[in-house]
Amino acid sequence: MEFFTEYGEASQYQIQEVIGKGSYGVVAAAVDTRTGERVAIKKINDVFEHVSDATRILREIKLLRLLRHPDIVEIKHIMLPPSRREFQDIYVVFELMESDLHQVIKANDDLTPEHHQFFLYQLLRALKYIHAANVFHRDLKPKNILANSDCKLKICDFGLARASFNDAPSAIFWTDYVATRWYRAPELCGSFFSKYTPAIDIWSIGCIFAELLTGRPLFPGKNVVHQLDIITDLLGTPSSETLSRIRNEKARRYLSCMRKKYPVPFTHKFRNADPLALRLLERLLAFDPKDRPTAEEALADPYFASLANVEREPSRHPISKLEFEFERRKLAKDDVRELIYREVWSNNF
């Protein structure tokens, strides 16, 4: 299989098999011949065909360099392109994981309460760290969580993630929100609130946890309106106080005119689940973002009494604004190519 183009470092890796394909390119399992370690190599084709895609890749490799944590996938290396001004493809070498949470849920109807607890603990521990960096992931779903048979989880795919800086309104009113609808917080279903908060990721984690408990997606909406309908079927219609804070008039009117719905007790919806798990799930899935706990608060929930250990839950400083200056400028293809080259060169992993 012709996997590599003219990259000098390619000889270091022995390709074994293709393990994934997508619109971006190909992922192959390989062996690093210097260390004997198995790795995943993501080949991203024609990076600069669309500036928006190239910017997304720049953002992702930057964030994965800055966010180093046991529950976040690790970039081992990015191959230095052979030509600074003309390269088209990028090869990113990641640690190799066996599967993802989507496959784990699909293949296992016998996950135990201990699995549920340990999975949620790892996800919240990663989020505590990501949010401390002032980063929102914005696309958390089972397919973006890698998994190993020893129950280790790692969050991946930071292509939609954003670093949030207080003085940059553009970072608050993101217009390119395309995350998977089923895991999207209600405030994103119609740009309800004027300001997004890390609570959007907490909601997604709640949806993923519910899916772990039942084996099925919790809110598989067919469109934005249907999404709001099925969310309110479970949680009930939002209070007048929550409604008053919704900035989007169309969304506010739709919810105000909705017939009154009462919340379904989670004990009815999730039979046989651990009562402590359900109490935490209710907090994660609060309709109003201000009622959801932070990741750090959720880790202190009684549900994790047997696991919690602050020393195993590292935090970090916010990311420097200088790292994301490029977000403020309108970039041409050659600008992004130069920025990606510099990122690879100065941080040859």
FIRO-517026 format. One record per residue (C-alpha): residue number from 1; residue in one letter; x, y, z. Coordinates in steps of 0.05 Angstrom, whole numbers, padded with zeros to 5 digits. Layout:
BEGIN
@n=NUM, res=A, u=X, v=Y, w=Z
...
//
This chain:
BEGIN
@n=1, res=M, u=00000, v=00000, w=00000
@n=2, res=E, u=00028, v=00068, w=-00020
@n=3, res=F, u=00015, v=00106, w=00044
@n=4, res=F, u=00072, v=00156, w=00047
@n=5, res=T, u=00090, v=00208, w=-00004
@n=6, res=E, u=00161, v=00236, w=-00004
@n=7, res=Y, u=00169, v=00243, w=00072
@n=8, res=G, u=00239, v=00227, w=00096
@n=9, res=E, u=00218, v=00203, w=00165
@n=10, res=A, u=00170, v=00152, w=00135
@n=11, res=S, u=00223, v=00097, w=00138
@n=12, res=Q, u=00218, v=00100, w=00214
@n=13, res=Y, u=00148, v=00069, w=00210
@n=14, res=Q, u=00125, v=00002, w=00184
@n=15, res=I, u=00052, v=00006, w=00162
@n=16, res=Q, u=00010, v=-00054, w=00184
@n=17, res=E, u=-00062, v=-00041, w=00164
@n=18, res=V, u=-00113, v=00013, w=00150
@n=19, res=I, u=-00157, v=00022, w=00211
@n=20, res=G, u=-00199, v=00082, w=00190
@n=21, res=K, u=-00220, v=00123, w=00130
@n=22, res=G, u=-00257, v=00189, w=00127
@n=23, res=S, u=-00266, v=00253, w=00087
@n=24, res=Y, u=-00199, v=00277, w=00116
@n=25, res=G, u=-00158, v=00217, w=00093
@n=26, res=V, u=-00134, v=00151, w=00123
@n=27, res=V, u=-00112, v=00124, w=00191
@n=28, res=A, u=-00063, v=00065, w=00192
@n=29, res=A, u=-00036, v=00023, w=00248
@n=30, res=A, u=00040, v=00021, w=00245
@n=31, res=V, u=00102, v=00001, w=00285
@n=32, res=D, u=00155, v=00052, w=00303
@n=33, res=T, u=00217, v=00012, w=00282
@n=34, res=R, u=00262, v=00051, w=00330
@n=35, res=T, u=00222, v=00035, w=00393
@n=36, res=G, u=00179, v=-00025, w=00373
@n=37, res=E, u=00118, v=00015, w=00396
@n=38, res=R, u=00052, v=00008, w=00358
@n=39, res=V, u=00024, v=00075, w=00335
@n=40, res=A, u=-00033, v=00104, w=00293
@n=41, res=I, u=-00013, v=00148, w=00235
@n=42, res=K, u=-00066, v=00195, w=00208
@n=43, res=K, u=-00053, v=00217, w=00137
@n=44, res=I, u=-00091, v=00281, w=00122
@n=45, res=N, u=-00097, v=00290, w=00046
@n=46, res=D, u=-00100, v=00356, w=00009
@n=47, res=V, u=-00098, v=00397, w=00073
@n=48, res=F, u=-00103, v=00464, w=00038
@n=49, res=E, u=-00160, v=00450, w=-00010
@n=50, res=H, u=-00205, v=00490, w=00038
@n=51, res=V, u=-00176, v=00543, w=00084
@n=52, res=S, u=-00228, v=00527, w=00137
@n=53, res=D, u=-00206, v=00453, w=00140
@n=54, res=A, u=-00133, v=00473, w=00143
@n=55, res=T, u=-00147, v=00521, w=00200
@n=56, res=R, u=-00184, v=00465, w=00237
@n=57, res=I, u=-00122, v=00420, w=00230
@n=58, res=L, u=-00076, v=00476, w=00255
@n=59, res=R, u=-00122, v=00486, w=00315
@n=60, res=E, u=-00124, v=00412, w=00331
@n=61, res=I, u=-00048, v=00401, w=00328
@n=62, res=K, u=-00037, v=00464, w=00370
@n=63, res=L, u=-00087, v=00442, w=00423
@n=64, res=L, u=-00060, v=00371, w=00426
@n=65, res=R, u=00010, v=00399, w=00437
@n=66, res=L, u=-00015, v=00444, w=00493
@n=67, res=L, u=-00063, v=00395, w=00527
@n=68, res=R, u=-00022, v=00338, w=00556
@n=69, res=H, u=-00063, v=00294, w=00601
@n=70, res=P, u=-00072, v=00218, w=00611
@n=71, res=D, u=-00145, v=00222, w=00589
@n=72, res=I, u=-00130, v=00260, w=00524
@n=73, res=V, u=-00101, v=00225, w=00463
@n=74, res=E, u=-00027, v=00240, w=00455
@n=75, res=I, u=00008, v=00263, w=00391
@n=76, res=K, u=00074, v=00227, w=00388
@n=77, res=H, u=00102, v=00262, w=00327
@n=78, res=I, u=00084, v=00301, w=00265
@n=79, res=M, u=00127, v=00287, w=00204
@n=80, res=L, u=00164, v=00347, w=00178
@n=81, res=P, u=00140, v=00363, w=00108
@n=82, res=P, u=00193, v=00356, w=00053
@n=83, res=S, u=00178, v=00425, w=00024
@n=84, res=R, u=00159, v=00485, w=00066
@n=85, res=R, u=00118, v=00520, w=00012
@n=86, res=E, u=00088, v=00464, w=-00028
@n=87, res=F, u=00068, v=00407, w=00018
@n=88, res=Q, u=-00004, v=00382, w=00012
@n=89, res=D, u=-00009, v=00323, w=00061
@n=90, res=I, u=00005, v=00318, w=00135
@n=91, res=Y, u=00023, v=00255, w=00175
@n=92, res=V, u=00006, v=00257, w=00249
@n=93, res=V, u=00030, v=00200, w=00293
@n=94, res=F, u=-00015, v=00184, w=00353
@n=95, res=E, u=-00012, v=00132, w=00407
@n=96, res=L, u=-00052, v=00072, w=00382
@n=97, res=M, u=-00118, v=00057, w=00418
@n=98, res=E, u=-00158, v=-00007, w=00405
@n=99, res=S, u=-00228, v=00021, w=00394
@n=100, res=D, u=-00275, v=00078, w=00411
@n=101, res=L, u=-00333, v=00086, w=00459
@n=102, res=H, u=-00385, v=00080, w=00403
@n=103, res=Q, u=-00359, v=00011, w=00387
@n=104, res=V, u=-00354, v=-00008, w=00460
@n=105, res=I, u=-00427, v=00010, w=00473
@n=106, res=K, u=-00449, v=-00026, w=00409
@n=107, res=A, u=-00411, v=-00090, w=00424
@n=108, res=N, u=-00423, v=-00096, w=00499
@n=109, res=D, u=-00491, v=-00103, w=00531
@n=110, res=D, u=-00458, v=-00127, w=00594
@n=111, res=L, u=-00422, v=-00064, w=00619
@n=112, res=T, u=-00424, v=-00064, w=00695
@n=113, res=P, u=-00439, v=-00006, w=00742
@n=114, res=E, u=-00364, v=-00004, w=00755
@n=115, res=H, u=-00351, v=00007, w=00681
@n=116, res=H, u=-00402, v=00063, w=00679
@n=117, res=Q, u=-00370, v=00097, w=00739
@n=118, res=F, u=-00298, v=00090, w=00716
@n=119, res=F, u=-00315, v=00114, w=00645
@n=120, res=L, u=-00351, v=00176, w=00670
@n=121, res=Y, u=-00296, v=00191, w=00720
@n=122, res=Q, u=-00243, v=00192, w=00665
@n=123, res=L, u=-00285, v=00236, w=00620
@n=124, res=L, u=-00298, v=00287, w=00675
@n=125, res=R, u=-00225, v=00286, w=00695
@n=126, res=A, u=-00205, v=00303, w=00623
@n=127, res=L, u=-00257, v=00358, w=00621
@n=128, res=K, u=-00233, v=00389, w=00686
@n=129, res=Y, u=-00164, v=00396, w=00654
@n=130, res=I, u=-00190, v=00420, w=00586
@n=131, res=H, u=-00236, v=00472, w=00617
@n=132, res=A, u=-00181, v=00497, w=00664
@n=133, res=A, u=-00142, v=00513, w=00599
@n=134, res=N, u=-00203, v=00555, w=00577
@n=135, res=V, u=-00217, v=00507, w=00521
@n=136, res=F, u=-00286, v=00480, w=00501
@n=137, res=H, u=-00284, v=00414, w=00463
@n=138, res=R, u=-00353, v=00426, w=00430
@n=139, res=D, u=-00358, v=00358, w=00396
@n=140, res=L, u=-00359, v=00305, w=00450
@n=141, res=K, u=-00393, v=00241, w=00428
@n=142, res=P, u=-00377, v=00166, w=00435
@n=143, res=K, u=-00339, v=00165, w=00368
@n=144, res=N, u=-00291, v=00219, w=00393
@n=145, res=I, u=-00272, v=00179, w=00455
@n=146, res=L, u=-00219, v=00126, w=00443
@n=147, res=A, u=-00220, v=00063, w=00486
@n=148, res=N, u=-00175, v=00004, w=00505
@n=149, res=S, u=-00196, v=-00064, w=00532
@n=150, res=D, u=-00166, v=-00045, w=00600
@n=151, res=C, u=-00223, v=00008, w=00604
@n=152, res=K, u=-00177, v=00066, w=00590
@n=153, res=L, u=-00212, v=00124, w=00554
@n=154, res=K, u=-00180, v=00183, w=00518
@n=155, res=I, u=-00215, v=00242, w=00487
@n=156, res=C, u=-00194, v=00258, w=00415
@n=157, res=D, u=-00214, v=00302, w=00356
@n=158, res=F, u=-00204, v=00373, w=00377
@n=159, res=G, u=-00219, v=00401, w=00308
@n=160, res=L, u=-00281, v=00438, w=00332
@n=161, res=A, u=-00251, v=00458, w=00399
@n=162, res=R, u=-00241, v=00531, w=00416
@n=163, res=A, u=-00199, v=00569, w=00466
@n=164, res=S, u=-00241, v=00623, w=00498
@n=165, res=F, u=-00212, v=00690, w=00516
@n=166, res=N, u=-00252, v=00741, w=00555
@n=167, res=D, u=-00235, v=00800, w=00511
@n=168, res=A, u=-00251, v=00765, w=00446
@n=169, res=P, u=-00326, v=00767, w=00432
@n=170, res=S, u=-00313, v=00728, w=00368
@n=171, res=A, u=-00294, v=00669, w=00412
@n=172, res=I, u=-00362, v=00671, w=00444
@n=173, res=F, u=-00408, v=00677, w=00384
@n=174, res=W, u=-00381, v=00620, w=00344
@n=175, res=T, u=-00419, v=00614, w=00279
@n=176, res=D, u=-00391, v=00549, w=00252
@n=177, res=Y, u=-00424, v=00503, w=00303
@n=178, res=V, u=-00434, v=00437, w=00268
@n=179, res=A, u=-00426, v=00387, w=00325
@n=180, res=T, u=-00468, v=00324, w=00324
@n=181, res=R, u=-00539, v=00344, w=00342
@n=182, res=W, u=-00554, v=00286, w=00389
@n=183, res=Y, u=-00501, v=00308, w=00439
@n=184, res=R, u=-00513, v=00383, w=00431
@n=185, res=A, u=-00535, v=00423, w=00491
@n=186, res=P, u=-00604, v=00455, w=00486
@n=187, res=E, u=-00573, v=00525, w=00487
@n=188, res=L, u=-00539, v=00508, w=00421
@n=189, res=C, u=-00602, v=00482, w=00387
@n=190, res=G, u=-00623, v=00553, w=00371
@n=191, res=S, u=-00566, v=00596, w=00397
@n=192, res=F, u=-00610, v=00608, w=00458
@n=193, res=F, u=-00561, v=00642, w=00504
@n=194, res=S, u=-00517, v=00699, w=00484
@n=195, res=K, u=-00455, v=00667, w=00513
@n=196, res=Y, u=-00432, v=00595, w=00510
@n=197, res=T, u=-00399, v=00565, w=00572
@n=198, res=P, u=-00362, v=00501, w=00587
@n=199, res=A, u=-00430, v=00473, w=00607
@n=200, res=I, u=-00440, v=00454, w=00533
@n=201, res=D, u=-00389, v=00399, w=00543
@n=202, res=I, u=-00419, v=00377, w=00609
@n=203, res=W, u=-00486, v=00366, w=00574
@n=204, res=S, u=-00452, v=00322, w=00521
@n=205, res=I, u=-00419, v=00281, w=00575
@n=206, res=G, u=-00488, v=00271, w=00607
@n=207, res=C, u=-00515, v=00246, w=00540
@n=208, res=I, u=-00457, v=00198, w=00533
@n=209, res=F, u=-00465, v=00172, w=00604
@n=210, res=A, u=-00540, v=00159, w=00592
@n=211, res=E, u=-00521, v=00121, w=00529
@n=212, res=L, u=-00472, v=00078, w=00570
@n=213, res=L, u=-00529, v=00062, w=00619
@n=214, res=T, u=-00579, v=00041, w=00565
@n=215, res=G, u=-00538, v=00023, w=00504
@n=216, res=R, u=-00578, v=00073, w=00462
@n=217, res=P, u=-00570, v=00147, w=00446
@n=218, res=L, u=-00612, v=00189, w=00494
@n=219, res=F, u=-00635, v=00245, w=00448
@n=220, res=P, u=-00632, v=00221, w=00375
@n=221, res=G, u=-00665, v=00283, w=00345
@n=222, res=K, u=-00681, v=00286, w=00271
@n=223, res=N, u=-00674, v=00361, w=00268
@n=224, res=V, u=-00667, v=00420, w=00317
@n=225, res=V, u=-00742, v=00424, w=00333
@n=226, res=H, u=-00748, v=00349, w=00344
@n=227, res=Q, u=-00685, v=00353, w=00387
@n=228, res=L, u=-00719, v=00404, w=00433
@n=229, res=D, u=-00782, v=00362, w=00434
@n=230, res=I, u=-00748, v=00299, w=00458
@n=231, res=I, u=-00705, v=00336, w=00509
@n=232, res=T, u=-00767, v=00368, w=00540
@n=233, res=D, u=-00804, v=00301, w=00537
@n=234, res=L, u=-00753, v=00277, w=00589
@n=235, res=L, u=-00735, v=00340, w=00627
@n=236, res=G, u=-00802, v=00376, w=00623
@n=237, res=T, u=-00812, v=00446, w=00596
@n=238, res=P, u=-00762, v=00497, w=00623
@n=239, res=S, u=-00782, v=00545, w=00678
@n=240, res=S, u=-00804, v=00616, w=00663
@n=241, res=E, u=-00738, v=00640, w=00694
@n=242, res=T, u=-00698, v=00598, w=00645
@n=243, res=L, u=-00742, v=00620, w=00587
@n=244, res=S, u=-00732, v=00693, w=00604
@n=245, res=R, u=-00657, v=00684, w=00595
@n=246, res=I, u=-00663, v=00656, w=00525
@n=247, res=R, u=-00640, v=00710, w=00477
@n=248, res=N, u=-00664, v=00676, w=00413
@n=249, res=E, u=-00735, v=00700, w=00404
@n=250, res=K, u=-00757, v=00644, w=00358
@n=251, res=A, u=-00731, v=00591, w=00406
@n=252, res=R, u=-00762, v=00627, w=00466
@n=253, res=R, u=-00829, v=00631, w=00431
@n=254, res=Y, u=-00827, v=00558, w=00410
@n=255, res=L, u=-00813, v=00534, w=00481
@n=256, res=S, u=-00863, v=00583, w=00512
@n=257, res=C, u=-00918, v=00558, w=00467
@n=258, res=M, u=-00902, v=00485, w=00480
@n=259, res=R, u=-00954, v=00448, w=00520
@n=260, res=K, u=-00933, v=00441, w=00593
@n=261, res=K, u=-00892, v=00378, w=00602
@n=262, res=Y, u=-00871, v=00348, w=00669
@n=263, res=P, u=-00803, v=00317, w=00679
@n=264, res=V, u=-00800, v=00241, w=00675
@n=265, res=P, u=-00767, v=00212, w=00738
@n=266, res=F, u=-00699, v=00185, w=00718
@n=267, res=T, u=-00713, v=00122, w=00759
@n=268, res=H, u=-00769, v=00106, w=00708
@n=269, res=K, u=-00726, v=00122, w=00647
@n=270, res=F, u=-00663, v=00085, w=00672
@n=271, res=R, u=-00689, v=00025, w=00710
@n=272, res=N, u=-00639, v=-00013, w=00753
@n=273, res=A, u=-00586, v=00042, w=00749
@n=274, res=D, u=-00547, v=00063, w=00811
@n=275, res=P, u=-00588, v=00118, w=00846
@n=276, res=L, u=-00525, v=00159, w=00857
@n=277, res=A, u=-00508, v=00154, w=00783
@n=278, res=L, u=-00578, v=00180, w=00766
@n=279, res=R, u=-00573, v=00237, w=00814
@n=280, res=L, u=-00508, v=00260, w=00781
@n=281, res=L, u=-00538, v=00249, w=00712
@n=282, res=E, u=-00596, v=00295, w=00729
@n=283, res=R, u=-00545, v=00349, w=00747
@n=284, res=L, u=-00506, v=00339, w=00682
@n=285, res=L, u=-00570, v=00343, w=00641
@n=286, res=A, u=-00599, v=00407, w=00672
@n=287, res=F, u=-00635, v=00445, w=00616
@n=288, res=D, u=-00607, v=00511, w=00641
@n=289, res=P, u=-00531, v=00514, w=00633
@n=290, res=K, u=-00522, v=00552, w=00698
@n=291, res=D, u=-00552, v=00493, w=00736
@n=292, res=R, u=-00501, v=00443, w=00709
@n=293, res=P, u=-00440, v=00428, w=00753
@n=294, res=T, u=-00370, v=00443, w=00729
@n=295, res=A, u=-00327, v=00382, w=00715
@n=296, res=E, u=-00291, v=00395, w=00781
@n=297, res=E, u=-00357, v=00398, w=00819
@n=298, res=A, u=-00381, v=00335, w=00785
@n=299, res=L, u=-00317, v=00298, w=00806
@n=300, res=A, u=-00334, v=00315, w=00878
@n=301, res=D, u=-00403, v=00283, w=00872
@n=302, res=P, u=-00418, v=00226, w=00922
@n=303, res=Y, u=-00422, v=00178, w=00862
@n=304, res=F, u=-00346, v=00180, w=00858
@n=305, res=A, u=-00332, v=00171, w=00933
@n=306, res=S, u=-00293, v=00107, w=00920
@n=307, res=L, u=-00252, v=00136, w=00861
@n=308, res=A, u=-00241, v=00210, w=00873
@n=309, res=N, u=-00170, v=00230, w=00885
@n=310, res=V, u=-00152, v=00303, w=00874
@n=311, res=E, u=-00079, v=00286, w=00862
@n=312, res=R, u=-00101, v=00243, w=00803
@n=313, res=E, u=-00144, v=00300, w=00775
@n=314, res=P, u=-00093, v=00351, w=00749
@n=315, res=S, u=-00111, v=00422, w=00729
@n=316, res=R, u=-00071, v=00473, w=00690
@n=317, res=H, u=-00064, v=00547, w=00672
@n=318, res=P, u=-00106, v=00578, w=00617
@n=319, res=I, u=-00076, v=00574, w=00548
@n=320, res=S, u=-00039, v=00637, w=00525
@n=321, res=K, u=-00078, v=00681, w=00478
@n=322, res=L, u=-00016, v=00688, w=00434
@n=323, res=E, u=-00023, v=00615, w=00413
@n=324, res=F, u=-00089, v=00632, w=00379
@n=325, res=E, u=-00074, v=00700, w=00347
@n=326, res=F, u=-00088, v=00667, w=00280
@n=327, res=E, u=-00162, v=00661, w=00298
@n=328, res=R, u=-00168, v=00737, w=00295
@n=329, res=R, u=-00141, v=00744, w=00225
@n=330, res=K, u=-00169, v=00726, w=00157
@n=331, res=L, u=-00119, v=00674, w=00132
@n=332, res=A, u=-00102, v=00654, w=00061
@n=333, res=K, u=-00079, v=00584, w=00043
@n=334, res=D, u=-00006, v=00602, w=00044
@n=335, res=D, u=-00013, v=00635, w=00113
@n=336, res=V, u=-00042, v=00571, w=00143
@n=337, res=R, u=00010, v=00528, w=00107
@n=338, res=E, u=00066, v=00570, w=00139
@n=339, res=L, u=00033, v=00567, w=00208
@n=340, res=I, u=00026, v=00492, w=00204
@n=341, res=Y, u=00098, v=00484, w=00181
@n=342, res=R, u=00122, v=00527, w=00240
@n=343, res=E, u=00079, v=00488, w=00289
@n=344, res=V, u=00109, v=00423, w=00264
@n=345, res=W, u=00180, v=00450, w=00261
@n=346, res=S, u=00182, v=00484, w=00329
@n=347, res=N, u=00147, v=00427, w=00365
@n=348, res=N, u=00174, v=00366, w=00331
@n=349, res=F, u=00140, v=00319, w=00379
//
